[in-house]
Amino acid sequence: MSENLNSNNIENDEFNINNEDSDYEDLIARLKEIKSAIALLEKTIIK
């Protein structure tokens, strides 16, 4: 029984790490989109 719980904990930890990695990747992608939008607005305002 203890081995089963340890196995489940390891799987949950791996899932959480993968989930966090995915969250960071999504955040980075969103920040790149925001950066592009700001650059475009700056060009528009400067004209």
N, C-alpha and C positions, 0 to 999 in steps of 0.2 A: 504494500500500500504506500509506504513512504517513497519507494522508487517511482511510483506512478505520479505522486504529487510533485516530486522533483522534476520529472520529465515535463509535466504540465507547466511548472514554473519557468523552466528553460524555454519552452515554446512560447509562453506568454511574453517573456523578456525579449525574445527574438522578434516577435510580432510588434512589440512596442518600439523597438529600435527601428525596424523597417518602417513603421508608421511615422515615427519622428523624422526619419530620413526623407520620406515622401512629403511630409509637411514642410520641411526646409526647402526641398526642391520646388514645391509649389510657391512658397514665399519668395524664393529667389526669382522665379519666372515672373511673378506678379510685380516685384520690384523693378525688374528690367522693363516691363510694360509701362510702369509709372515713369521711369526714367526717360523712356522714349517719348511719352506724352508730354512731359515737362520740356524736353528739348524742342519738340515741335511748337509748343506754346511760346517758348522763348523766341524762336525764329519768327513767329507770327507777330509777337509784340514789338520786336526790334524793327521790323519792316516799316 
